[in-house]
Each structure stands twice: as structure tokens, then as C-alpha cells.
């Protein structure tokens, strides 16, 4: 890090003065980084009266490091991701030094990370502030450390609490699959046991009972609310923003729905609303794009229902807007958000619900749903999907328009949008200043002005120099990796059609 112009503190960066000793309050920052999204702690940087920062360095660097490692070795932190390689000492011209301690996010099974053997001294990062994790936040961290929340066998819950119309509908779907034809001979209690809805209470009395996942998936809504009082599933059609509220709503509260019946109703609407039809390849052959979007929307819906923390006090919500679909569920992702579109790894928060979806043939094989969502954006030439997550919720946005149209005239001017359209209309080709002038009809000075604005907004970037200067859409590293990973599958599909 350069210390001439020091950036402000944020969720991943914290400064402490630390002249002669390791500051006690810095442990709260380390706990917060471990519990949230990682970050860097800098010792030897002070805040000026005008809220700028200056590097003064530390006086007793070795003593500070010795005190730090002594506390780590004595278990002052319940868990530490910090190693020798995490410590970076930068020399200043004054002969003093700034110490950077890089902290990775702790694995879920090590959370919450707390101080001095006191779980109530657990901290999380909220912007540039370290806040004590209390109440629901602390409970969420504890649940995050646990796998398979929905395998719990519930006391006093049995088959009577299930919506048998939904169970029979699911059974019909399952028996239509070759793998499960043999399940037809099982009476209902044994069938429910086979699919994970009923289980033996292995950690308790040993009696058979309804699993939490079975109740959530097939339960009568009133029975679900007695065990999960904040259970709420909502779909809103907001594709006509001139209306005060929404065109259509599907709600578990209004219609007494469970996870399965909500999925069936909403999935049907998504398949009808999915944009895309077909386009022509270089040989004039038809390429189906509807199918890719249809798969992506189903994966988004299943991901929301499969990975939600149903103990959180917030609803699961799907908003269908003019430009995008947004799937929001309570609970932090069990894998890094940066891996969602590229990894084939999958970690379940709800084993029973996941099993029920997958054995009925819904959803991609484990871990590949994110890849299919990203592949759909490539096939349809839509804006890349986005996923964000924090301690309380996860939000996935699947766009149904290209990058230019996604702004809807709010963040970019008409001229800027036209330049974006020209650039994205020729994927794989780097456009020069003259190319953009020619295809937009704008003068050199206008193109120069608009390109500068788009570069400042970090929408496009400049590559090369002088006559070799070209302009491309700016992509994050995660988007580049996802695009690179999706290409082999798309090429294989093309070869099959040749």
C-alpha cells in the first residue's frame, strides 16, 4: 500500500495509531473481519482533524508483534486465520514502520469468532464500524456454523400437519422418473421416510417424527408458522412501475402455501415471463435462447428456497421488475459469493429441502446452478447476473436486458447508452475511437466527452495507447472467470448442432 494518499476506512480497511503497544480495541476489528468478509488492519496510521489519514508509524514494532502473537497463542481469539504471511511491515522514511495485518474471513464452522473465551464479545463489520453481534446477528452466526438446519426431528409434529394434496402431487412427479418407480409400492409413511420428510430422532428419543425440512416443504401453513413464526414467501410482479404496488402477488401468507406449492405456482409464472426466443448464428441457424433463461430463472428460484435460513426474521422475496428478477433470501451464502458463478461446489444449509428438489428433477446437479445462470446471460447477451451476501441475507439479480438498457436512462445519458450499445453489440471486438464515431454518428469531440464520462463511471475501460487505443466494457475478475468457464459448454453445444 502507498502511504502518500491514504484511502478512507471501509468495511475491509481499518487504521489504528498503535505507538508503543498493540491497541486493545484492534481485537474487536480482527473479530469483526473474521466474522464478516475479511480485511486489513493497519497499525501506525492516525486520523487528522480534517478526517484525512497520515502514516506516522509505530515506535515499538517488535514489542507490538510479540504482544500480538502472544495473545494469539494463548487463545485470546476463539479462532484465527492469521499466519506469518498475513503480517506485512512497511518501512517509512522516518525509520518507523506501518504494520499491516491481513485477516481472512473465518470458515463458517469456526464462527462466531469471539474474544477472551466470551461469546458475547463477538463483533461484526458494518461499513467502517466494528459492532458487537447481539440478538439475531449472533444467532445467525451460530446457525451459519451449523450444517443441515432442516434435519431436526420436530416433537409433536406428524403426517397430520402435511398438506396431502401437495404430497400426492410431488409423489406423482417422483414416480414418473425411472429411478423412483419402485417407490410406488411403499405405503405413505414409508414413502415419506424414504424421501426424508419423516425420520428417526437419532439425537433424542429415537422415535419417528416430521423433519423441519419436511414441514417447510409440505406442511400446512398454520403448522409451519407455529414452528417458524416468521415464515413468509412472496412473489411480486412489478413490471408496470406506474402502478402503485404490483400487478400480481403470490404470498404464502395470503394463500396458505408451503415451499413446494409456492415453488410450483411461481415457477409456472417465471416460465411464462422468461424473455428470449431465438437468434441466428453465423450460418443463419436458429439458436434457442428461451431455454437458457428458463433454466436460469428456475435455478434462481430453487437457490432462494434451498439455501434460505428459515429461522431468520425476514421473508423470502422474488421481485419481477421491468429489467431484472431479484431473488432475496435470509441467510449468508455458505460459499463465497465470488465463487457462485464458477464453482461446482455446493454446501447445504437445508439438506432435506435440497434432497426433495433434486430427487424430483428440479435444479442442476449439485453446485452447477450458478454456472447455468451465468451461461444464460451470455447466450441472451444480457447484463451479467449479480449476487451479494452479508450476515443476514443473500440477493441474486438476473437481468433480462443488456448492459445499456439496464440503466433505464437513470445513470447514463442517451448518448452514453448509445455508445454502450455499440460496444456490446460486437462482443470480442475491440473498438477504436473512429469505430465508435462511425457507428454512432457523433463527432469526435462528443465521443471523446462521453467516453470520458463512461470511464469515470467505471462502465467501460481503455486499453492500449495512441493509435492502438481501444474501448471495452469493464468486467470484474469474477465476471471474466465466469465467462471463461461458461464458454466450453457453449462451444460443445454448438458442435453438437453442426
C-alpha positions as CSV (number, residue, x, y, z in Angstrom):
1,X,0.0,0.0,0.0
2,X,1.3,3.5,-0.8
3,X,1.2,6.0,2.1
4,X,1.2,9.3,0.1
5,X,-2.6,9.3,-0.3
6,X,-4.2,7.1,2.2
7,X,-7.8,6.0,1.3
8,X,-10.5,6.3,3.9
9,X,-11.6,3.4,6.1
10,X,-14.2,1.0,4.9
11,X,-15.6,-2.5,5.5
12,X,-12.3,-4.0,4.6
13,X,-9.8,-1.4,5.9
14,X,-9.2,-0.1,9.5
15,X,-6.4,2.1,10.9
16,X,-5.1,2.3,14.4
17,X,-2.4,4.6,15.9
18,X,-0.5,2.0,18.0
19,X,2.5,3.9,19.0
20,X,4.1,1.6,21.6
21,X,1.6,-1.2,22.2
22,X,-0.9,-3.3,20.4
23,X,-4.2,-1.5,20.8
24,X,-6.9,-3.4,22.7
25,X,-9.7,-2.1,20.5
26,X,-7.9,-3.6,17.5
27,X,-9.0,-7.1,18.6
28,X,-12.6,-6.1,18.0
29,X,-11.7,-5.2,14.4
30,X,-10.0,-8.6,14.0
31,X,-13.0,-10.4,15.3
32,X,-15.3,-8.4,13.0
33,X,-13.1,-9.2,10.0
34,X,-13.1,-12.9,10.8
35,X,-16.9,-12.9,11.2
36,X,-17.8,-10.8,8.2
37,X,-15.7,-10.6,5.0
38,X,-12.1,-10.2,6.0
39,X,-10.0,-7.1,5.7
40,X,-6.7,-5.4,6.6
41,X,-5.8,-3.7,9.9
42,X,-3.1,-1.1,9.7
43,X,-1.1,-0.1,12.8
44,X,0.8,3.2,12.7
45,X,-1.8,5.3,10.8
46,X,-3.5,8.3,12.5
47,X,-6.6,10.3,11.6
48,X,-6.1,14.0,11.3
49,X,-8.6,16.7,12.4
50,X,-9.9,17.1,8.9
51,X,-10.6,13.3,8.8
52,X,-7.7,12.5,6.4
53,X,-5.2,9.9,7.4
54,X,-1.4,10.0,7.8
55,X,1.3,7.4,8.3
56,X,3.2,8.1,11.5
57,X,4.4,4.6,12.1
58,X,4.9,2.7,15.3
59,X,7.7,3.1,17.8
60,X,8.0,-0.4,19.2
61,X,7.3,-2.7,16.2
62,X,8.8,-5.8,17.7
63,X,7.1,-5.4,21.1
64,X,3.8,-4.9,19.3
65,X,4.2,-8.0,17.2
66,X,5.4,-10.1,20.2
67,X,2.3,-9.0,22.2
68,X,0.1,-9.8,19.3
69,X,1.4,-13.3,18.7
70,X,1.5,-14.0,22.5
71,X,-2.3,-13.2,22.7
72,X,-3.0,-15.4,19.6
73,X,-1.0,-18.3,21.0
74,X,-2.8,-18.0,24.3
75,X,-6.2,-18.3,22.6
76,X,-7.4,-14.8,23.1
77,X,-9.3,-15.3,19.8
78,X,-11.5,-18.3,19.6
79,X,-10.2,-18.8,16.1
80,X,-7.6,-17.1,14.0
81,X,-7.0,-17.2,10.2
82,X,-3.8,-15.1,10.6
83,X,-0.4,-16.6,9.8
84,X,3.1,-15.2,9.5
85,X,2.4,-14.4,5.8
86,X,-0.5,-12.3,7.0
87,X,1.8,-9.7,8.6
88,X,3.4,-7.1,6.3
89,X,5.8,-4.5,7.7
90,X,6.4,-1.4,5.5
91,X,9.3,0.9,6.3
92,X,8.8,4.7,6.3
93,X,11.4,7.3,5.5
94,X,11.4,8.3,9.2
95,X,12.8,4.9,10.1
96,X,9.5,3.9,11.7
97,X,7.1,1.3,10.1
98,X,3.5,0.6,9.4
99,X,2.3,-2.9,10.3
100,X,-0.5,-4.4,8.1
101,X,-2.3,-7.5,9.5
102,X,-4.4,-9.2,6.8
103,X,-7.4,-11.1,8.1
104,X,-9.3,-13.7,6.1
105,X,-12.9,-14.4,6.8
106,X,-13.2,-17.4,9.1
107,X,-14.7,-20.7,7.8
108,X,-18.4,-20.9,8.7
109,X,-17.8,-23.8,11.1
110,X,-15.4,-21.6,13.2
111,X,-17.9,-18.8,13.6
112,X,-18.7,-16.8,15.6
113,X,-15.1,-15.7,16.3
114,X,-15.1,-14.1,19.8
115,X,-12.6,-12.6,22.3
116,X,-11.2,-13.9,25.6
117,X,-13.5,-17.0,25.7
118,X,-16.6,-14.9,25.9
119,X,-19.1,-15.5,23.1
120,X,-20.8,-12.1,23.9
121,X,-17.6,-10.4,22.8
122,X,-18.3,-11.2,19.2
123,X,-18.0,-8.4,16.6
124,X,-19.1,-7.9,13.0
125,X,-18.1,-5.3,10.4
126,X,-20.8,-2.8,9.5
127,X,-19.3,-0.4,6.9
128,X,-16.2,1.1,8.6
129,X,-17.5,0.3,12.1
130,X,-17.0,-2.7,14.4
131,X,-20.3,-3.5,16.0
132,X,-21.0,-6.1,18.7
133,X,-23.0,-9.0,17.4
134,X,-26.1,-9.2,19.5
135,X,-29.5,-10.9,19.3
136,X,-30.4,-12.0,15.8
137,X,-26.9,-11.3,14.4
138,X,-25.3,-13.5,17.0
139,X,-27.9,-16.3,16.4
140,X,-27.3,-16.0,12.7
141,X,-23.5,-16.5,13.1
142,X,-24.1,-19.6,15.3
143,X,-26.5,-21.1,12.8
144,X,-24.0,-20.3,10.0
145,X,-21.6,-22.6,11.8
146,X,-24.1,-25.5,11.6
147,X,-24.8,-27.7,8.6
148,X,-28.2,-29.1,7.7
149,X,-30.5,-27.0,9.8
150,X,-33.6,-28.7,8.5
151,X,-32.8,-32.3,9.6
152,X,-34.1,-31.7,13.1
153,X,-37.0,-34.1,14.0
154,X,-39.8,-32.0,15.4
155,X,-41.7,-33.1,18.6
156,X,-45.5,-33.3,18.3
157,X,-45.4,-33.0,14.5
158,X,-46.7,-35.8,12.3
159,X,-48.3,-36.6,9.0
160,X,-51.5,-34.7,10.0
161,X,-49.5,-31.4,9.7
162,X,-48.8,-32.1,6.0
163,X,-50.8,-30.9,3.0
164,X,-51.5,-34.3,1.5
165,X,-52.6,-32.7,-1.8
166,X,-49.1,-31.4,-2.2
167,X,-47.5,-34.6,-1.1
168,X,-49.5,-36.6,-3.6
169,X,-48.6,-34.1,-6.4
170,X,-45.0,-34.5,-5.6
171,X,-45.3,-38.3,-5.4
172,X,-46.7,-38.3,-8.9
173,X,-43.8,-36.3,-10.2
174,X,-41.3,-38.6,-8.4
175,X,-42.9,-41.8,-9.7
176,X,-42.7,-40.5,-13.3
177,X,-38.9,-40.7,-13.0
178,X,-37.3,-44.1,-13.8
179,X,-35.1,-44.0,-10.7
180,X,-38.1,-43.8,-8.3
181,X,-40.6,-46.1,-10.0
182,X,-40.1,-48.7,-7.2
183,X,-41.4,-46.2,-4.6
184,X,-44.9,-46.8,-5.8
185,X,-45.2,-49.9,-3.7
186,X,-44.5,-48.1,-0.4
187,X,-47.4,-47.0,1.8
188,X,-47.4,-43.3,2.6
189,X,-45.5,-43.3,5.9
190,X,-42.7,-45.4,4.4
191,X,-42.7,-43.2,1.2
192,X,-42.3,-40.1,3.4
193,X,-39.4,-41.7,5.3
194,X,-37.7,-42.6,2.0
195,X,-37.7,-39.1,0.8
196,X,-36.6,-37.5,4.1
197,X,-39.9,-36.0,5.3
198,X,-40.1,-38.4,8.2
199,X,-37.1,-39.5,10.1
200,X,-35.9,-41.2,13.3
201,X,-34.9,-38.8,16.1
202,X,-31.3,-40.0,16.3
203,X,-30.2,-37.3,18.8
204,X,-33.2,-37.7,21.0
205,X,-35.9,-40.2,21.8
206,X,-35.3,-42.4,18.8
207,X,-39.0,-42.0,17.7
208,X,-40.1,-41.2,14.2
209,X,-41.2,-37.7,13.5
210,X,-41.5,-34.9,10.9
211,X,-38.3,-33.3,9.9
212,X,-38.1,-29.5,9.9
213,X,-37.4,-29.6,6.1
214,X,-40.4,-31.9,5.6
215,X,-42.6,-29.5,7.4
216,X,-41.4,-26.5,5.5
217,X,-41.7,-28.3,2.1
218,X,-45.1,-29.9,2.5
219,X,-46.6,-28.5,5.7
220,X,-49.9,-26.8,6.2
221,X,-49.1,-23.1,6.5
222,X,-50.5,-22.8,10.1
223,X,-48.4,-25.7,11.3
224,X,-45.3,-24.1,9.7
225,X,-45.9,-20.8,11.4
226,X,-46.1,-22.4,14.8
227,X,-42.5,-23.7,14.4
228,X,-41.2,-20.9,12.1
229,X,-43.2,-17.8,13.1
230,X,-41.5,-15.6,10.5
231,X,-42.1,-17.9,7.5
232,X,-43.1,-15.9,4.5
233,X,-42.6,-16.4,0.8
234,X,-43.5,-13.6,-1.6
235,X,-43.5,-13.1,-5.4
236,X,-44.3,-9.7,-6.8
237,X,-44.8,-8.8,-10.4
238,X,-43.6,-5.2,-10.7
239,X,-43.2,-5.0,-14.4
240,X,-45.5,-2.0,-14.6
241,X,-43.9,0.6,-12.3
242,X,-46.6,3.2,-13.0
243,X,-48.9,1.1,-10.8
244,X,-48.8,1.9,-7.1
245,X,-47.9,-1.6,-5.8
246,X,-47.7,-4.6,-8.1
247,X,-49.6,-6.4,-10.9
248,X,-49.7,-9.7,-9.2
249,X,-48.6,-11.2,-5.9
250,X,-48.2,-14.8,-4.7
251,X,-47.8,-15.0,-1.0
252,X,-47.6,-17.9,1.5
253,X,-49.5,-15.7,4.0
254,X,-52.5,-15.0,1.7
255,X,-52.7,-18.4,0.1
256,X,-51.6,-20.8,2.8
257,X,-48.6,-22.0,0.8
258,X,-45.6,-24.1,1.8
259,X,-42.2,-24.3,0.0
260,X,-43.4,-26.8,-2.6
261,X,-46.7,-25.2,-3.5
262,X,-45.1,-21.7,-3.7
263,X,-42.4,-23.1,-6.0
264,X,-44.9,-24.7,-8.3
265,X,-47.0,-21.6,-8.6
266,X,-44.1,-19.2,-9.1
267,X,-42.1,-21.5,-11.4
268,X,-45.1,-21.6,-13.8
269,X,-45.2,-17.8,-13.9
270,X,-41.5,-17.5,-14.4
271,X,-41.5,-19.9,-17.3
272,X,-44.2,-17.8,-19.0
273,X,-42.5,-14.5,-18.3
274,X,-39.0,-15.6,-19.3
275,X,-37.6,-13.3,-22.0
276,X,-35.8,-14.6,-25.1
277,X,-36.9,-16.6,-28.1
278,X,-34.3,-17.3,-30.6
279,X,-31.4,-15.7,-32.6
280,X,-29.4,-16.7,-35.6
281,X,-25.8,-17.9,-35.6
282,X,-23.2,-17.1,-38.2
283,X,-24.7,-19.8,-40.5
284,X,-28.2,-18.5,-40.2
285,X,-29.2,-21.4,-38.0
286,X,-31.7,-20.8,-35.2
287,X,-30.3,-20.8,-31.6
288,X,-32.8,-21.2,-28.8
289,X,-32.2,-18.6,-26.0
290,X,-35.6,-19.0,-24.2
291,X,-34.5,-22.4,-22.8
292,X,-31.3,-20.9,-21.2
293,X,-33.3,-18.2,-19.5
294,X,-36.0,-20.6,-18.4
295,X,-33.3,-22.8,-16.7
296,X,-31.7,-19.7,-15.1
297,X,-34.9,-18.5,-13.5
298,X,-35.7,-21.9,-12.1
299,X,-32.2,-22.2,-10.7
300,X,-32.6,-18.7,-9.1
301,X,-35.9,-19.7,-7.5
302,X,-34.6,-23.1,-6.3
303,X,-31.4,-21.4,-4.9
304,X,-33.5,-19.0,-3.0
305,X,-35.7,-21.7,-1.4
306,X,-33.0,-24.3,-0.9
307,X,-30.4,-22.1,0.8
308,X,-32.6,-19.8,2.9
309,X,-32.2,-19.5,6.7
310,X,-35.8,-20.1,7.7
311,X,-35.1,-19.1,11.3
312,X,-34.3,-15.5,10.3
313,X,-36.9,-12.8,10.8
314,X,-37.2,-11.7,7.2
315,X,-39.3,-13.1,4.2
316,X,-38.0,-14.7,1.1
317,X,-38.9,-12.3,-1.8
318,X,-38.8,-12.6,-5.5
319,X,-39.3,-9.3,-7.4
320,X,-40.0,-9.4,-11.1
321,X,-39.3,-5.9,-12.4
322,X,-39.0,-4.4,-15.9
323,X,-35.3,-5.0,-16.2
324,X,-34.5,-7.9,-13.9
325,X,-35.5,-10.6,-11.5
326,X,-34.3,-10.3,-7.9
327,X,-34.3,-13.3,-5.6
328,X,-33.7,-12.4,-1.9
329,X,-33.5,-14.9,1.0
330,X,-32.5,-14.7,4.6
331,X,-29.1,-16.1,5.4
332,X,-25.5,-15.6,4.3
333,X,-24.3,-17.8,1.5
334,X,-22.4,-21.0,2.5
335,X,-19.8,-20.5,-0.3
336,X,-18.1,-17.2,-1.2
337,X,-20.2,-15.0,-3.5
338,X,-17.2,-14.7,-5.8
339,X,-17.4,-18.5,-6.4
340,X,-21.1,-18.7,-7.1
341,X,-20.9,-18.5,-10.9
342,X,-17.8,-20.5,-11.4
343,X,-17.6,-23.3,-8.8
344,X,-19.1,-26.8,-8.8
345,X,-19.0,-26.9,-5.0
346,X,-22.2,-26.9,-3.0
347,X,-22.8,-26.6,0.7
348,X,-26.3,-27.2,2.1
349,X,-28.0,-25.2,4.8
350,X,-31.1,-27.3,4.3
351,X,-30.3,-30.9,3.4
352,X,-33.9,-32.2,3.3
353,X,-35.3,-29.4,1.2
354,X,-32.3,-29.8,-1.2
355,X,-32.9,-33.5,-1.5
356,X,-36.6,-33.0,-2.2
357,X,-35.9,-30.6,-5.1
358,X,-33.1,-32.7,-6.6
359,X,-34.8,-36.1,-6.5
360,X,-37.8,-34.7,-8.3
361,X,-35.5,-33.5,-11.1
362,X,-35.6,-29.8,-10.2
363,X,-32.3,-27.9,-10.4
364,X,-28.9,-28.6,-11.9
365,X,-26.7,-31.3,-10.4
366,X,-25.1,-30.0,-7.1
367,X,-23.2,-26.8,-7.5
368,X,-23.8,-26.1,-11.2
369,X,-26.8,-23.8,-10.9
370,X,-24.7,-20.6,-10.7
371,X,-22.9,-21.7,-13.9
372,X,-26.2,-22.1,-15.7
373,X,-27.4,-18.7,-14.6
374,X,-24.3,-17.0,-16.0
375,X,-24.4,-19.1,-19.2
376,X,-28.0,-17.8,-19.8
377,X,-26.7,-14.2,-19.7
378,X,-24.0,-15.0,-22.3
379,X,-26.4,-16.7,-24.6
380,X,-29.0,-13.9,-24.4
381,X,-26.4,-11.2,-24.4
382,X,-27.9,-9.8,-21.2
383,X,-26.1,-7.9,-18.4
384,X,-24.2,-10.3,-16.2
385,X,-26.0,-11.6,-13.1
386,X,-25.0,-10.3,-9.7
387,X,-25.0,-11.9,-6.3
388,X,-24.4,-10.2,-2.9
389,X,-24.4,-11.6,0.6
390,X,-23.9,-10.5,4.2
391,X,-24.6,-11.8,7.6
392,X,-28.4,-11.6,7.3
393,X,-29.3,-12.1,3.6
394,X,-28.4,-13.1,0.1
395,X,-29.6,-11.4,-3.1
396,X,-29.3,-12.7,-6.7
397,X,-30.2,-10.4,-9.6
398,X,-30.8,-12.0,-13.0
399,X,-31.1,-9.3,-15.8
400,X,-33.4,-9.6,-18.8
401,X,-31.9,-6.6,-20.7
402,X,-28.4,-5.8,-21.9
403,X,-26.0,-3.6,-20.1
404,X,-27.1,-0.4,-21.8
405,X,-30.8,-0.9,-21.2
406,X,-30.2,-1.9,-17.6
407,X,-29.6,1.8,-16.7
408,X,-33.0,2.8,-17.9
409,X,-31.8,6.3,-18.5
410,X,-31.2,6.9,-14.8
411,X,-27.4,6.7,-14.5
412,X,-26.3,7.4,-18.1
413,X,-27.4,9.8,-20.8
414,X,-28.9,8.8,-24.1
415,X,-25.5,9.4,-25.8
416,X,-23.7,7.3,-23.3
417,X,-26.2,4.5,-23.7
418,X,-25.8,4.5,-27.5
419,X,-22.1,4.2,-27.1
420,X,-22.5,1.3,-24.7
421,X,-24.9,-0.4,-27.2
422,X,-22.3,-0.1,-30.0
423,X,-19.6,-1.7,-27.8
424,X,-21.7,-4.6,-26.6
425,X,-23.2,-5.3,-30.0
426,X,-19.8,-6.6,-31.1
427,X,-18.6,-9.0,-28.5
428,X,-15.0,-10.0,-28.8
429,X,-14.1,-6.9,-30.9
430,X,-12.2,-4.0,-29.5
431,X,-13.5,-0.7,-30.9
432,X,-11.4,2.3,-31.7
433,X,-12.4,5.9,-31.3
434,X,-13.1,6.1,-35.0
435,X,-15.2,2.9,-34.9
436,X,-17.5,4.5,-32.3
437,X,-17.7,7.8,-34.2
438,X,-18.7,5.9,-37.3
439,X,-21.3,3.7,-35.7
440,X,-22.9,6.4,-33.6
441,X,-22.7,9.3,-36.0
442,X,-21.3,11.5,-33.1
443,X,-18.5,14.0,-33.7
444,X,-15.0,13.3,-32.4
445,X,-15.4,15.8,-29.5
446,X,-18.8,14.3,-28.4
447,X,-17.4,10.7,-28.4
448,X,-14.4,11.9,-26.5
449,X,-16.6,13.6,-23.9
450,X,-19.0,10.7,-23.5
451,X,-16.2,8.1,-23.3
452,X,-14.5,10.1,-20.5
453,X,-17.8,10.0,-18.6
454,X,-18.2,6.3,-19.0
455,X,-14.6,5.6,-18.0
456,X,-15.1,7.8,-14.8
457,X,-18.3,5.8,-14.0
458,X,-16.3,2.6,-14.5
459,X,-18.7,1.2,-17.1
460,X,-16.0,1.0,-19.8
461,X,-12.2,0.9,-19.8
462,X,-9.5,2.0,-22.2
463,X,-6.8,-0.4,-23.4
464,X,-3.7,0.3,-25.5
465,X,-2.1,3.6,-26.2
466,X,-2.1,6.2,-29.0
467,X,-3.5,4.7,-32.3
468,X,-3.8,1.3,-30.6
469,X,-6.3,2.7,-28.0
470,X,-9.5,0.6,-27.8
471,X,-12.6,0.6,-25.6
472,X,-14.3,-2.3,-24.0
473,X,-17.0,-3.0,-21.3
474,X,-15.4,-3.1,-17.9
475,X,-15.7,-6.5,-16.2
476,X,-14.9,-7.7,-12.7
477,X,-12.5,-10.6,-12.3
478,X,-15.4,-12.8,-11.2
479,X,-17.3,-12.0,-14.4
480,X,-14.2,-12.8,-16.6
481,X,-13.8,-16.1,-14.8
482,X,-17.4,-17.0,-15.1
483,X,-17.4,-16.1,-18.8
484,X,-14.3,-18.1,-19.4
485,X,-15.7,-21.1,-17.6
486,X,-19.1,-21.0,-19.5
487,X,-17.5,-20.9,-23.0
488,X,-16.5,-24.6,-23.2
489,X,-20.1,-25.7,-22.6
490,X,-21.5,-23.3,-25.2
491,X,-18.9,-24.5,-27.7
492,X,-19.8,-28.1,-27.1
493,X,-23.5,-27.3,-27.7
494,X,-22.6,-25.6,-31.0
495,X,-20.6,-28.6,-32.2
496,X,-23.5,-30.9,-31.4
497,X,-25.7,-28.9,-33.8
498,X,-23.2,-29.0,-36.7
